């Protein structure tokens, strides 16, 4: 008995500029619908109508809605990686400048379509979580690279471990904010929360280790 062949895991990438522009329009339409109505309400027909293309145009690129969601997840994660990298490159040349840029970039990347991002991760299950983990690893690498010239400013006994702890704390706070019903929204609130996360991280990094109570 022949086994059914596995279906392609990813969509077909466009080879021409015009096709790439059409794909970008389709993914933008899918993101708009999913952000306002949710993934359950998003349909191929609805995306085609919003993008101004024929339904067949989408099916030539994607086998089904699942592949479209996979491409949408990839697009959003890539955009977040690129945005964080850009902000770190433009950071003030100091440890506080790097941490400030990281906190603001990370919080902003989660704040964009905050309700959609967790839904994408839940819907796609393990595959999406694996891709999300790679994004987190890449962001961490970008931070370490940007902070490398300034690690001598860190006053903890283990600078690299401390930087890792600060990065994880900021990441956790940003992800948690995207899930909270009372999340920081709006430019002013997001900026203030990012300022607080940055200040917390810098205060920790610039504070020497304190003896534990059980060691005194």
Order of alpha helices (4+ residues) and beta strands (2+ residues): alpha-alpha-alpha-alpha-alpha-alpha-alpha-alpha
